[in-house]
Amino acid sequence: KSFTEPELVPVLSHIFFLPLTSAVVMSEPKSPTPTPGDTYKGWLFKWTNYIKGYQRRWFVLSNGLLSYYRTQAEMGHTCRGTINLATANIAVEDSCNFVISNGGAQTYHLKASSEVERQRWITALELAKAKAVQMQAESDDSGDDFPAVSPNSGQGGDCRNTEIQSTLRTLNSKVEDLATCNDLIVKHGSALQRSLSELEGLRVAVDMGEKVKQVTERATLFRITSNAMINACRDFLSMAQSHSKRWQKALQTEREQRIRLEETLEQLAKQHNHLERAFRGATVLPPSFRGVSGKADASDEDDDNEFFDAMEEPFDELSLASNPESPQPLELEPVRQRRTRIPDKPNYYLNLWSIMKNCIGKELSKIPMPVNFNEPLSMLQRLSEDLEYYELLDKAAKSHSSLEQMCYVAAFTVSSYSTTVHRTGKPFNPLLGETFELDRHRECGYRSLCEQVSHHPPAAAHHAFSEKGWTLRQEITLASKFRGKYLSIMPLGSIQCIFEKSNNHYSWKKVTTTVHNIIVGKLWIDQSGEIDVVNHKTGDRCHLKFAPYSYFSRDVPRKVTGVVTDKDGKAHYVLSGTWDEKMEFSKIMQSSKGENGTEGKQRTVYQTLKAKEIWRKNPLPEGAENMYYFSSLALTLNEPEEGVAPTDSRRRPDQRLMEEGHWDEANAEKQRLEEKQRSTRREREREAVKAASGHPDTYQALWFEKMDDPVSGETLHIYKGGYWEAKEQGNWDMCPDVF
């Protein structure tokens, strides 16, 4: 609606929620806007590739769809591409360039002939998008999203539908308010511009005073309308954020309930299977299992054994227990509920430069760091976080093809970096002999153990095994340098994964982690480098590239690409994605040589089937920004647990004090532990001199032993056993006094 100046006051009063009559409402009909049926056509330049650059194409915007052709003559028979604006994002790059993307494979980089032409297209696209979204929403509303609730469905569903519909109506009303405010701003802004233009042409002083008064009035109206627009935006944003959090929380609750139900069903299915096997293996069958006439043939017996509702007598417990093929029934104990929150991170101020200015070029492990830079986890716990997406290894263990198995292993290597994207805090350096166990046997089928096996250089050994048929082991030594503007962390050592069924033995190394803006600006993390995942049994290989972030690159940030090849070098799969979000893989059908790349190397062009998602990052828990950006798994790692070794990271006092928010006490305790470790090391060296061993440090790891791996040819600490047996017996006498 077009408002006259006398009408403006009640309209603005409605926006500011003043108690007026309902004679003026914000949802009255406004001036007509172009419908999605309107068509907008014209020439634009579309980016094709680095060789041809931008090419002139004919674009047609109609019914919420943007299509393009090489020429106008092609419109009748050949469309080169179409993108749906309802799900697209429109972004302006500079005066003439803009980008349209649907978040998937379709992204158009476009350039107009002038800034005015670009703005015309942007306006037309935004209008078409708004209408397309509105029509899609109306279509959804008339479908199955909010069906009528039957009288027998109970109050719960009815109330929830009523609440959602009420919220949507309120949000729609706020959108109408914003649209009306926009019309008013455009109207009064135009009037103000006209008055300013008239002022420039005035010559008579009398007219000048009148015009200045008019401009002042219109400027006041424009300011009031702008304030109303800002308030309406604030209300809409606040309401949207409030309901978004509620719906997200409800979704998380539903997801947790579904997971608990799946776990319960899985346990029941296992018990059912064991009971069935026990019945089939029983030596003496009760009368109720025999045929009615006692003369059923073998085929009938098999059919009868599937029916348990006809039993009249219970199983003979003694005969089942004596049958070696009959496992005992599973105990349906509830799975432990892990914690979902830790205390919020305190807002401590620290002058970083005062500590770091004298440390440039030094090893990070040799710099005395206060806990203010840390997160309340040790490096051993961070190493255990590599198992966040253990399901990828479970799926790999089931793969019949070694090449397909390689795709899952490669995706697993990439997934281990996803937890680092916001984790700018430094983990605690483990003390020599410190351990960390991660027992998820009941929930996930695996157990994991880490031990700090060396202090100079710092090295941690990790061993994990799963009942699903895989073993993961790694030894990581960190080399780090502070360069002033950034911190480089170079992991040394090897990671290995062995699959029991196929005996496939994989190995790979980690890439470099860089923490930017150490002194000035917001900290951010990047991963860069190349990884070769090698299957030593078959010769298969996956070459992964982690592209370093570049402001000038047209690629998506944190990009990872990879190619899976067999022992002869033939490519079979292509992997692509980002290390902080997801990975996809595609089966290669044909490959050919393409044009030369930027470094003169001939590129290989792969023709593949449609890509399939192989891994996606789990969403962070609510409030993660206040909890060091920990994932759901990371929140549980430092949770106190009974029965763990006295050397376990959960028992580390400085780390526990920091998690609870007592940073001053944590710093004092950290200094005490480090001095204790130095004193223990000096004593060990004196003992070595007395024994004339010829080695300054005779420390031997407790649960790991250094040996050569005959398959990969690498030397690393390998788990020698005994930990879980000691835990079961509660015998920790052999553990050193670490804390």
N, C-alpha and C positions, 0 to 999 in steps of 0.2 A: 504494500500500500504506500502511496505517496502522502506524506504528512505535511500539512501546512504548519506555520510557526505556532499558532494558538493550540494546535493539537499536540505539540511536542512535549509540553510539560506533563500532562497526564501519562503519556507514553513512557517518558523517562521515570516518572514516579512509579510506574508499574515495574520497571526494570530494577529500581532501587528498593522494591518491596514495600512501598508506602501504601497504607490502607485506603484504597480508592474503590469506587464502584466498579462493577464488571462491565461497564459500558465500553471500555477500551481493552482489548486483548491482543497479545503479541502474535497470535496465530491467525490474524485476519489475512485475507488473500493479499499477496504482494503483487507487484508488477510482474507480468509474465516473463519467464526465463526460457531460453532455448531448450527444447525437449531433446531426448536422445535421438529422436528421428532426424533432427537437423543435421545437415551435411556440411562439412568444411573441407575444402580441397586446396592443394597448392604444392609447390616444389620445395623440397628440403634436401639438404646434403646429409647422407647417411654414411657413417664410418663402416668400411668393409674390412680392410686389413692394413698391415703396415706397408705393404707394397703399393696398393692402389689408393690408400687413404680414404678421403671422403668422396662419395659419388652422388651425383644428382639423381634423385628419385621423386616420383609423383606419389604423394600421400593423400589418402582419403579417410576422413573421420566421419563415421556414420553408425548410429545405433550403439554407441559405446564401444565400438571397435575401431582401431586404427590399422589400416592396411596400406601397403605400399606396392608400387609397380615401377618398372624401369621407365615406361612411357605411358602417356595417357591412352595410347592405342591398346595397351595390354589389359585395360580394365575389363574388357569383355570376355577374356579367356584365361589369363594367367595372373594369379596373385602371388607375389614374392614372399609375403609374410603378413601375419595379422596378430595383434596383441590386444587382449581384453583389458580395458581401462578399469573395470570394476575391481580388479585385483592388482593393479599396477601402481608403481610409485613414480612420481614425476619430480625430477630434481633439476634445478638450474645450475649450470657450471660457471658461465661467464656471460658477457653481454649478448652473445649470439648462440651459444651452445647450451643444450639441455639433454637430459637422459631420461628414458622411459624404460622401466624394468618391472617384471612381474615376480622377481625374487627367485626365478628358476633359470631355465636355459635361454629365455628371451630377454635381451637387453639391447635397446636401440640408442646409439650415440648419435645425436642429430645436431645440425647446425643450420640456422636460418641466414638469410641474406643480409639482414639488418636486425638491430635490437628491437625496432618497432614490430617487424615481422615475427620475431621470436616471441614477443609478448602477446601478439594476436593468437599464435598457436597455443601458448601456455594457457591463456584465458579459455580458448575453445576446449582444450583438453581437460582442464579442471572442471568446467561446466559439464562436459560429457561424462567425466568420471563420477561427479556427484550424482547425476541423474541415473547412471548405470548402477551405482551402489544403492540408491533409493529404490529403483525398480527391483533389484535383487533382494533387498530386504523385504519389500512388499510381497514378492513372490514367496520368500521363505516364511513370512508370517501367515500366508494363506495355505501353507503346506503342513508339514508334520512337526515343525519345531515346537509349537505350542498347541497341541491338540486339545479338544474339549475333554474334560475329565469326567468320567462316568461317575454316577452317584456311589458306586461300590468301590471306588478307588481310594477312599479314605481322605481325611482332611489334609494329610501331609503334602501329597502331590498337588491338591487344589490350592493350598496356601502358597506353595512354591511358585506355581504358574501365575497366580494372582500377583505375587510380589514381583516376579520378573516382568510381567506385562505393565505393572504400575511404574516400575523403574524405567522401562523403555519409553513409556508415555512421557514421564518427567524429563528424560534426556532429550526426547524429540521436541518437547516444549522449549528446552533451553537452546536447542539448535535453531528453532524458529526465532527466539529472542536474538540470537547472534545474527541471523540473517537480516532481521529488521534493523538492528543497530548498524549493520553494514550498509544497508540502503540509506539510512540517515547520514552516516559519515560521508558516503559518496555525494549525497545531495548537498550537504552543508559545506563539504570541502570544495565542491565545484562553485558554489556561491561565493565562498571566501576567495577563491582564485579569481573569479570575475571581478570582485571588488578591488583586489590588489592590482589587476590589470587596468582598471579604470583609474586608479590613483596615479598610475604612471602617466596618463594622458591629461591630467588636470592642470590647468594654468591659473584659474581664478581662486583667490584665497578663500572666498566665501564657500564655494563648492567644496574646497578641500576639507574644511571642518565638518561638513555634512557627510562626506564620503568616509572620513576617518571614523566618525561615529558609527556609520553603517558597518564598516569593516570590523570595528571592535565588537559590535553586537553579534555579527556572524562568527567571529572568532570565539566568542563566549559560547555560542550554541555548538560550535564544532568541538570545543573542549568538553562541554557537558556530555555530548553524544559519545565522544571518545572514552570518557570516564565510564559511561554506562556500558560501552562495549567491553572495556577491561574488566569491569565487575561481573558482567555476564560470562565472560571467558573464565574468570576465576571460579565462579560458581559451578560452571559446567565441568571444569577440570577437577575440582574438588570432589564433585559427585561421582565422576567417572573413576577417579582413583579409589574412592571409598568402596564402591561396588566391585571394582576390579579385584581389590584385595580380598573381599568377602568371597567372590566367586572362585578366586584362585585357591583360597583356603578350603572351600568346599570341594573343589576338584582334587586337592591333595588328600583330603580325608577319604573321598571315594576311591582314589588310587590305592591308598594304604589298606582299605578294607578289601579291595579286589586282590591285592597281593596276599593278604592273610588268608583269604578264601582259597586262592590257588595253592598256597602251601598246605592248607588243611586237606584239600582234595588230592594233592600229590601224595601226602602221607597215607590217606585212606586207600588210594589206588595201590600203593606199594604193599600195604597190609593185605589188601584183597588178593594181590598177586601171590604173596607168600602163603596165604591160607590155601589158595587154589593149588599151588605147587605141593604144599604139605598134604593136601587131600589126595592128589594124584599119586604121591609117593607112599601113602599109607599101606602097610603090609596086610592089615586086617580091616575090612570094610564093615561098618555097622550094617545091620539089616536094612536100614532105611535107604542105603545107597544101592541096593540090589534092585533088579527089575521086579515088576509086580509078580510075574510068574516064575522068577528065578532063572529064566532061560534066555536072557537078553544077550545078543551077540556083541562082539567087540565094538562095532560102530555105535551101537546103542549106548554102551557104557560111556563112551566119550561124550555123547550128547547129554546123557544124564548128569555127568560130572559138572556141567555148566550151571546146573540149577541147584541153588542152595536153599531155596524157600521150602523144599519138600522134606527137609531133615526132621526127624522125630527125636534123635538122640544126639548129644553133644559129641565132639571129637574125643577120642581116647588120648588124653594128654600124655600118657606114658609112651604110647607108641609113636606119637609125633616127636617127642623129645629124643627118642632113641634113633630116629631116622636121621642119618647124617645129611641128607639132602633137604631137610626141612628146617629152615631158619626159624628162630624164635619170633613170635609176634612183636611188632614195633611198639615201643612205648609212646603214646601220644602225648608227650610233654609239650607244653606251650613254648614256642620260640621266644627267646629273651627279647624284651622290648628295649631297644637301644635309645640313648638320649637323642634329642633333636635340637637342643640348644646348649650353648655355653655362655658364661657371662660376657656382656658386651665389652668391646675393647675400650679402655679408658682413653680420654683425649689428652695425652701427654705431649707437651711441647719439648723439643730437643733441637739444639743447634747442631745440625748435621755437619756443617763445614768445620766447626771447631774440633770435631773428632776425626774427620776424614782428610783434612788438608795435609797432614803429615804422613798419610798412609798410601799416597799415590805410588803405584808400581809394586806394592808389597802383596804377599800372599794373604788372602782373606782370612785363612785359618789362623794366622799369626797376629791378627789385629784384635786387641781386647775390646770386644763389642758389648755395650750394655743391652739388656733385654728389650729396651725400647725399639730396637730394630727387628726384634724377633717376632715369630708367631709361636703360640704355646704348643709346639710339636717338635720332636727331634728329627734329625735327618733320617733315622731309622724308620720313623713313622711315615715320613714323606716317601721313602723308598717303598714302603708297603702299600702306599696309595696307587702304585702301578697296577694293583689288582682291582681297581675300581670297576673295570669292565672285563672281569674274569669270564663272563659269558662268551666272549669272543673265542677264548681258548676252549671252552666247553664245546662250542660249535665246530671249532677246528678239529677237535678230537673225533668228532663224528663224521668228518669229511672222508669220502672214499677216494677223492682225487687229491694228489699232493699239490697240484697247482691251485686248486680251490682252497686247500688248507693254507697255502702260502698267503692268499688274500686275507684270510682271517688273522693270521699272525701279523701281517703288515699293518692291518687296521688296529690291532692291539698295540703295536709299537707307537702308532700315532696317538691313540687314545690316552696314553700315559702323560701326554703334555697338556691335555685339556684342563686339568686341575690347576695349572700354573698361570692362566691368563690374567687373573687379578691378584695373584698371590705374591705381592711385593715384599712380604715379611720374610726374614731370614730364619730358617729352622735352627734349633739348638744344635751345636756341634756335639755329637755323642761322646761320652767318656769312654776310655778304653775298657773293654769288657762289658759295656752296656748292651742290653738286648731288648728286643721287642717282639712279642708274639702276637699274631693275629689269627685267632681260632674262629673260623666261620664254617666249621665242619657241618654243623646241624643246619645252618641257614643256606649255605652256598656250596658245601661239599669240599672246601679246601682248608688247609692250614698253612701258616706262613711264619717263618722265624728269621729275624735279622740279628746280627751281632757286629759290633765295632771291633774289627780284628787288628787294626793298626791305628796308631795316633800320628806318627810322622813317617810317611805322609798319611793323612786320615783316609781310612778305607773301611767300607762296610760290606759284609757278605750277607746275601739273602737267599733263602731256600723256601719254595712253596710247592706243595704237591696237592693234587686233587683226586678224589675218587672217580672223577669223570675220565681219568686216563692221561693226565699231563703233569709235567714237573717243570717248574721255572726256577732258574738259579742265576744269580748275578753277583758280581763284585764291582763296586763303584768307588773310584777315587776321584775327588774333585780337585781340579786345578783352577784357581780363580785369580784374576788380576783386576785391581781398581784403576781405571784409566782417567779419572777425573770426571768426565761427563757420563760415563757409563761403566758398568761392571760386567765383565765377561766370566762366565762359569763354564769350564770345559770338563765334562765328565769323561774320565778314563776308565778302562776296564770293559768287560764283555758281559752280555746277557745271553743266556741260552734257554731254549725251551725244547723238551723232549716229550714225544708222544708215545705212550706205552704200546698201543695197538700196532701202529705202523713202524715204530722205531725211527721215525723221522726226527732228525736232530738239527735244530735251527740255532743260529747265533747272529748277533748284531751289536752295534754300539750306539750310544746316544749322541745327539747333536749339541751344538753350543747354545747356551741360554744367555741372553744379554738383557740386563736391566738398564734402561735408559733414564735420563734426567735425574741422575743421582744428586746433583747439587741444586739445580734450579728447575722448576716445573713439576708436572705430575709424573710420578713413576709409571713406567709401562714396560712390559716384558715382550721379548720377541725370541723365536726359535729359528735357527738358520743352520744350514749344512746339508749333508747327504748321508743316507743310511743304506747299507747293503745288507739285506736279510738273506742269509744263505742256508739252504737245506743241504747239509753235508752228505746225506745219504743219496739223494737223487740228483744233486747238482742244480736244482731249481734256484732261482734268484729273484729278488725284488729290489729294484733300485728306487729309493724314495728321495725326493728333493723337497726340502723345506725352504721356500723362497724367503729371503730377508725382506722386511718391510721397506718400501720405498715410496716417498711422497709423490714421485713422478710416475710411478707405475700405474698402468690401467688395470692390472690384475687385482682380484680381491685380496685384502690383507690376510696374512697367516696361511697362505696357499700351500698345499702339499699335493704333489703329483707322483705317480709311480707306475712302473711297468714290470709285470711278472713274466719272466722268461724261463725256458727249460734249459737243460744242460747244453743244448746245441745253440742257444742264443735266440731261439724262436719265441716271439712275444705271444702271450696267450690272454693276458688280462691287462686292463688299464685301470689305475686307481686315481681318484681326484677328490679334492675337498679342502677343508681347512682343519688345522690341528685343534681349534677351539670350538668346533661346532659339529661337523659330520664328515663322513667319508662315503664315497660311492665306488662301485666297481662295475666294469663293463667287459664282456667277453669279446675278444678281437676276432673278427671274421676274415679280415684281409688287411694287409699292410703294403705300403708302397713308398717309394722315395719321393719326397717333395722338394720344394725350393730351398736354397741355402738360407741358413739362419743368420743372426747378427754377427756371429763369430766365424762365419764361413763354413760351418759344418752343415752337411746336408740333413735336412729334417726327415723324419719318418712320419707318414700319414697313416693313421689307423682307422679302419672302418669297423665299427663296433655295434653290438646290439644295444638296446636301451639300457641305460645305467640303472643299477639297483643300489639302494642304500644298504650299507653293511654295518655302519656304526653312527650313532648320534649321541651327543653329550646329554647327560641328565641335567634337568634344570636345578639351579641352586636353591637351597631351602629359603624360606621367607626370612628376611632380616639378615641375609648372609653378609651384606656390606658392613654390618656392625659386629660380625663374628669372623673377621679376617678372611672373608670370602671362602669359608670352608664348605666343602661339599657335604652331602649327607653322610658319606663314609668318614670323611675327615673329622666330623663332629663327634664320632664315636671312638676315635683312636685313643684319646687320652682319658677315656672314661674309666674310673677305678674298677678293678676287677679282681676278685679273689682267686688265689691259687697260682698267680703268675710268679715268675722268678724274682728274687730280690733285686736283680740287676735290670729289671724291666723299666722302660722309659716312663711308664705310668707312675712309678715310685720316685721319680726324680724330683727333689723338693723345689729347686728353683723354677722348674717348668710348671709345677703345680701352683706355686705362689703367683706366677705371672698369669696363668689362666684365671685365677680367682681375683685378679686385679691388684694384687699387692706388689707393685713393681719395684719399690724401694727395697723391700725385704728380698725379692727375687734377685736383684742385683747383688746384694750382700751375700746371698747363698751361692750364687753363681761364682763369685770370686773365691769363696771357701772351697768349692768343689774343684775348681781349676788348680788352686794351690795344692790341694790334696793329691790331685793327679800328678802334678809336677814332682811332689815329694815322693810319691810311690815310684815314679820313673827313676829318680835319682837313686833310690834304695835298690831298685832292680839292677841298675847299672853297676853299683858297688858290688852286689852279689856276683854279677857276671865277671867282674875283674878278679874277685877272690877265687872264683872257680876256674880262672884262666881259660874261659871259653873262647876268647878272641872276638866275641861279638858284643857290642855295647848294649844291646837290648835282647834279652832272651825270652820275651813274652810269647806265649803260645795261646792261640784262641781256644776257647773251651768247647764249643760245639762244631767248629769248622776246622778243616785241615787243608793246608795248601798242597796242591798236587797238579799234575799235568793231565789235561783232558785228552784222551787218545783220539777222539773224533775231530775236534776243532783244532787240536795242537796248541791250545792256550793253557797258561798256568793261572789258576785261580783257587780261591778258598771254596771247598765243597763240603756240604753238610755231612758229618760223619755219624750222626744219629745220637740218640740218648736223651734228647731234651724232653720229648713228650712222655717218655717212660718215667723220667725223673718227676715230671709234673704229676703224673698219675699216682706215683708213690709219695709225693709231697717231700721228696728228699733233695734239698738244695745245698747240701753241705759243701759241694765242690765249687760253688759260686764265689767269686771274689767280692771283697768289700768295695763296691764302686761308689756308693753314695754316702 
